[in-house]
Amino acid sequence: MFKSFKSKLTAMICVFLVVAAYPVSMATLSGANASFTSFSVDRTVVNAGQSVTFNATTFGASFVFASVGGQLIPGTMQGIDSATGLTTWLLTINPAQSQTVIVYANSANVVAGASIVSIPITVNGTEGFVSSTGQGVHHIYSITETEASQPNTVTLTIVTNAAPQFVWAHIGGGRYVQANRISQTASQATWEMSYRPPQYVAHTIEVSANHAYIIDETIVSQSFSVALAAPFVPLVSDASISRVTISPSTVDYRGRATITVRTNHEAEHVWAEVDGRRVNATRGSTTATLRNWTIEVRPDETQTITVYANTTNDTQGADTETVRVTVREEQPRITNLSLTRNSIRPGEWTTINITTNNEVEHVWANVDGTRRNASRESSTSNTRTWRIDIQPNNSQQITVYANRTNNNSGADSDRISVNVNNW
């Protein structure tokens, strides 16, 4: 039973260390004679001279101590629960530098074979921690916000001395992001990192630097308050629009109108958004300072059209102007319907002649239960004529439809009769 209880506690501490979500695994617990079952710290950011207090509960541990600045600081046993065998400990340290404090629990007063917990501690107003392992001195000289590379992101520029080979930030929720080194001299390195915070609000992150992407005694860490002081700023194009007109400004449904645009010489791409679709402009005449463009549009409905001009073929940074077009709200309508021959014999052809207003784009008829599409014959300023050639099998009443769209919804309709004589 004792071995089973101990193995369960060891599994618990393994989980505890994994979910801490540090850059690498903090400890190797195989063969450890003691384990942590709970651990807490009163604070991880202090001013120089302030203390940090750890509270821990262990199983099988006779010694708890911390490595602080290369020295081992012993903890004080607070009590033992005779029923569970759990021991509580109190440990207070006074770190002089920002560093990662490693706390050990063991059955003997040695580091070898101990279970460990690593906690980064930031001491404000101090520089890096001097390594006792020969890895060199790591310093973070400055952290500044620079213009974000994308919307709703944060970009930081970090300056360290030349010793660190990795710089990263803990941005919360077990998430880490590494910085890219963008320049290096003999004495210092400049790093840049960009990330998207869970919420685009002011927040605090912890930036770390080390000789490797690990947390050990050589790490240096520093808290930084992100104020969103340098947000993403879209590029501004040099292209500009000086004038936009449309003629005519009132048209029938899908009637043609011409937008005339005047720009400076920097404009290389001009277009309009009409009915949610892009319509490109055609470049016309050019003067010493201006370029003229035309855009042919056929709007479906009354709307405000946005015109774009840019040095590149996208909307980012483009100059824009708007122009209003009114589309007459007349409904599609059949104004005349006739047959070239009302009475025919089986196998003979006849033609349905249809006249509509200019709102109509599609005409069709149902003959013998089958749809027959019309072909447009002619157009004037007010009317359009259509024809449907048919060879009906039987006498019947034929329904003819006319609409803006190629379906029955909102269509106008009329009927005409044809006789098929079998004598």
N, C-alpha and C positions, 0 to 999 in steps of 0.2 A: 504493500500500500504506500509506503514512504517513497519508494522509487517511482511509482505511478504519479504521486502528487508532485514530486520534484520535476518529472518530465513534463507534466502539464504546465508548471510554472515556467520552465525553460522555453516551452513553445510560446507561452504568453509574452515573454520578454522579446523573443524573436519577432513576433508580430509587432510589438511596441516599437522596436527599432526600425522595422521596415516602413511602417506608416509614418515615421518621422519625416520621410521623403527628403533626406539630405542628398547631395550630389552623388555620393557613393556609399556603400555599406559601411556602417560605423564600427562594426566589431565582428570577430569570429568567435562564436560561442561554443563551438564543439569542444568538449572536454572541460568547459568551465565548471568550477566547483560551486559557484554562487551565481545568483541572478537577481536583477532588479524586477520587482513586481509593480512598482509605481514610482513616478519621478515627477517633480515639479520644481519650478524656479520662480522667485518672486518678481524678477525683471531681467531683461537681457540687454537693456541700454541704460548706462549710468554715466554720471560725470566723474571726472578724475577724483579719487579719494573716497567715493561711495562704495558700499559693500553690496554683494550679491549673495542671497541665501538659497540653498538647495534643500529640499525635503525629499527623502527617499525611503522606500520600503524594500527590503531584500529578503531573500530566502537562502539560507546556507552561508551567509557572509559574516565573517568575524571582523572584517576591516572594510571601511569605505574611505576613500581619499581622492583628491583632485589634483591634477597637474595644472599649475598656474604659473606661467612664465618660466617653465623649466623646473619649478619646485613642486614637491608633493605636500599638499595640505591635508591633514587628517580630519575626518568627520567625527562627530560625537554621537555615540549610541544613545537613543532616547528611551528605548524599551523593547521588550520581547514578549510576543503573544505566545504563551505556552501551548495553547490549543492548536495553533497553525504553524508555529515555528517562524513566523514573520518578525523581522527586526526593523524598527524605525530609526532613522538617522537624520541629523541636522549638520549642515556644512556651510560655513560662511567664508567667503573669500573677498579680497580687496584687489582686484586686477588693476595693474598700472597701465596696461596697454590693451587695445582691442585685440581679441584673440579668440580661438576656440578652446574652451575649457573641457578637458576630458575627465570624467568622473568614473572611478573604478570601484568594483565590488568584488571581494575575493575572500576565500577562507584563510589565506595567509597574507601577510603584509608585504606582498610583492605584486608587481605588475603582470608578470607572466601568468597566463591562464585566467585572468580576470574578465568579468563582464564589464562592458563600458557603455557610457552614454556621452555623446559629444554635443555641447551647447555653444554656439557662437555668442560671444559677449562683446558688445560695442561700448568703448569708453570714449565719450566725447572729448574733443580737445587734445587727442594724442595721435601719435604716428604709429607706424607699423610695429609689429612684434618681432624682435630679434630671434631668429631661429637658433636652437641649440643642436640642430642636426646637420649643420653645414649647408643648408639650402639657401642661405643668404637672407638679406633683410628685404621685406616687402613693404612698400608704401603706397597708399592711395593719396595722391596730392590734391586732386580736385574732381568733382562730379558736377557737370552742368547740363541743363536742358538745352538742346539745339533743335532747330526746326524739324518737326516730324516728317518722315518720308511718305506717309500715307495718312488719310483721314482717320481720326479716332485712334491714333497710335502715339507712343511716346518714344522719342529718340534722345539718348544720353551720350555725352562725350566724357570719357573718364581718362584722367592722366595718372599714370603710375610711374614708379622708377623702373629700371630696365630688368629687374629680377623676375617679376611675375611672368609666367608663360600662359596663364589663363585668367580671365576676368569674367565673372558671371553675377547675376542678380537673382535673389529669391523674391519673386513678385507676388507671393501669397498662394494659398491653396495647394501647396506641394508643387508649384510650377517654378521652373528655373529657365533662364534665358542666358546664353553665352554672348559675350561681346566679341567683335572682330577687331583685331589690331590693324589700324590704318596707317600708323607711322611709328618709327623707332629710331632713336639716337643712342649714343653710348650711355647716356644717363637716364633717359626716360622713354616711356612708350605712351602712345595715344590710342584709345580704344573707342569703338562706337557700338552701341546696341540699340535695337528697336524692338518694341513689343506692343501688343494690344492688351491693355488692362481689361479685366472682366467688366468693369464699368468705367466710363470715361469721366472720372472725377478725381480730384486731388487725393493723393495717397502717399504712403511711405513704403519704400522698398529697402532691402539690404544688399549692398554691393560687396562682393568678395574678390580677392586676388590671391593667387598662390602659384607655386612652381608647377603644380599639376591640378587637375580638376578633382580635387579631394579636399576634405576637411581634416586637417591635422594641426600640429602645433605651429606650423609655419604660416598659416593663413592669416590674412588681415581682412577685416570686414568693417564697413561703415554704413550707417543708416543715412538715407537721403529722402527728403520730402519733395515729391513731385507735385509741382503747382500748376502743371499744364500751361507753363509760361511761353512755350514755343510751339504752338499748334501747326498743323499742316497748312501751308499757304499755296493755293493753286498758282501755276504759272500764268502770267498775264501776257496775252498776245500783243504784238505791235500792230496787228491789223485793226482797222477801224472802219465803221460805216458812217458816211456823212449824210446819206439820204436814201429813203425807201418810198416808192409809190406803187400803187396797183391800178390797173385799168383793164376793163371797167371794174368798179368797186362793188357792183351789183350784177349777179349772173344767175342764170337758171341752174337747176341741178346739174352738176358736172359740166357747166358751161365754162369756156376757156377764159382765163384772165392772165394778164402779164404783169409780173412784178419786176420793176426796174430798180436796181441797186447801184449805188455809187460808193466806192471804197477808195482807200489810199493804195499805194503800190505794194505795200507789205501783204495785202490780202492775196492769198494764193488759192483759197477754197471758199466758195460761197454756196449756200444752200438754204432751203426752207423746209419747215415741218408742216405738212398739210394733211389733215385727216389722220394724224399719227404716222405718216409716211414721209421719208426724206425725198426731196426733189432737188436735184443739183442744178446750179445755174450755168449758163453759157456766157463766157467772157466776150464782151463786145469791144467798143472803141476805148482807146487809152489816150490820155493827155499827159502833160509833163508831170502832173501830180496826182491824177485820178485814174481809176479804172471803172468802166461801166459793165454791168452784168444784167442778164435777163433770166427770169424763171417763169416757165409756162406752167400754170396750175389749173386743175379742174376740181374744185372743192365739192364735197358731198353736202356740206351744210354750212350755215353761217358760223364764222369763227374768227379768232385773232391768230394770224399766222406769224410765227417767229422766224426771222431771217438771221442766219449766222454768217460770220466772216472770220477766217482764221488763217494763220501762217501754216498750220498743220491741218490734217483732215480729221479733226475731232473737235468735240465741244469744249474741252478743257481750255480755259483762257480765251475762248472766242468772244468777239464783240457781237452784240445782238441788238436788233431793232424789231418792232412789231408793226403789222399793218392789218387792217380790218377788211374782211370781205363779207358781203351779204348774199346769201343764196335764197332766191325766191322760194317760198314754201308751197308752190302749186303741186297738187297731187298728180300722179300719172293718170292719164285719161285717154280712152278710146273715143275719138270724135266721129268716125265713120267706119261702117263695116258693110262689105258687099261681096257677091260672088259673080265671076264672069259668066257662069252658067248655073242656074238654079236646079235644072233637071238634066240628068245625064243617064246613060245606060251603063250596066255593069262593065267594069274595066276601063271606063273613060275617065279623063282628068278634068278637074276644074280648079279655079284659083280663088282663094279668099284674099280680098284686098282690104287692108286695114290702114286707117289714118289715126295718128295719135298726136299728143302734144310733145314738146321737147323733153319732158320729164322722163319719158319712157326709154329704157335701154334694152328691154327684153320683151318679145311677143311670142306666143305659142298657142296652139289649139289642141284639143283632145278629139281625135278622129278614130272611130272604131275602138275606143278605149286606149289608144296609143297617143303619146305626145308628139306633135309635129312643130318644130321650131320655125319661126318666120325669118326671112332675110330682109334687111333694110334696103329699100329702093331709092329713096331720096329724102332730103331734108331742106327745110327753109328756116327762117328765123323763128317761126312759131310752130311748125308741124313737121312730122316725119311720116313717111309712107312705108308700108311693109307688105309682103306677100307670102302666102303659104300655098304651095301646090299640093292638092289632095286627090286621092283615088278611093273614095269611100266604097265600102262593100254593100251598105244598106242605106236606105233613107234614114235620116237622123237630124237631130238638132245639135249643132256644134257650138261648144263654148270656147270663146277666144279670150285670152288673158294678156294684159299689158302691165309691166311693172318696171321700177328702177332696178330691182334685184331679181335674180333668176329663181324666184319662188312665189308661192301664192300669197304670202303675207303682205297685205296692203295693196294687192294688185287690183286694177280695174278689170271688169269683165263684161262681155256682151255675147249674145247668142244669134246664130243664123241657121236657117234650115236648108237642107239639100235633099232633093228627091232622086232616088235611084230607081228607074223604071225597068221592069223586067219583061216588057212586051216585045 
